[in-house]
Amino acid sequence: MDGYHRDSRGQDTRNGRECLYCSAMDPGFSQRKPIDRLVLSTLGDAAAAHLSEDGYIRHRLAELAKKRARFADVELKKTA
């Protein structure tokens, strides 16, 4: 129940928590707005779980940066 004696039905932002993936992969995570750091706890640490569009985009950019770094190492090994 909330302050108005309504059932929350699980759609409250109070179910949010900080994204563990973003906090580990994004060096600028601490400078994000608080809403951009939060994910729905029921969906895990996925981009789609972010509560804001900016959080979603920054999560996807962190995923792409990780893939780019992994493929850059593979390309260097092939040419060396």
N, C-alpha and C positions, 0 to 999 in steps of 0.2 A: 504494500500500500504506500502511496505517496502522501504528500501533505494535504491533498484534497480527498483522501480516502478512496482512491481509484486503484484498481489492479494494474500493475505495470505491463504485464503480458510479454515481457522480455524484449521490448523495443526501446528501451531506455539507453541513453549514452553512458549510463553508469556501468554498463556491462563492458565498457572499453578498457583497454590496457595498452601500454606502449608496445610497439612492434619490435620484437627481439631481433628479427632479421635486419631491419633498418638500423637499429641501434648498433649492431655489430658491423654492418657493411658501409654505412654512410658516415663519413667524417664530420659532416655538418648537421648531424641529427640533433644535437643539443640546441642548435639555433633555429630549428623549425618551430612553427606555432604549435601550441599544445594540441589543437584539434588535428593537425597534420601528423602527429606522432601516434595517434590512437587507432587501434583496430578493434573490431568486435571480437571478444574473447571466444565466442562460439565458432568462429571461422578460422582461427589460427593465424599464423604469420604470413598470409598471402596478400598480394597487391589488392585483390578484390575485397579484402576485409577492412581496408582503411575507411575511415569515416568521411574523409574529404577527398575531393578530386586531386588536389595538390599532393596529398599523402600517397595516393595511388600512383601518380606519375613519378614521384620521387622514388617509390619502391621499385617501379619498373626500371627506372634509370640505374638504380643500384644493381638490379639483376643483370642488366645489359653490360654494365661496367665489369661485373664479375666474369661474364662470358667472354667479353673482349680480352680481358687479362689472361684468361685460360687459353684462348686461341692464339694470342700473341706469343705465349711460351711455346706452343706447339710449332708455330711457324719458325721461330728462332731455332728450335732443335733440328728442323728439317734442313735449314740452310747452312747450319754450322758444320 
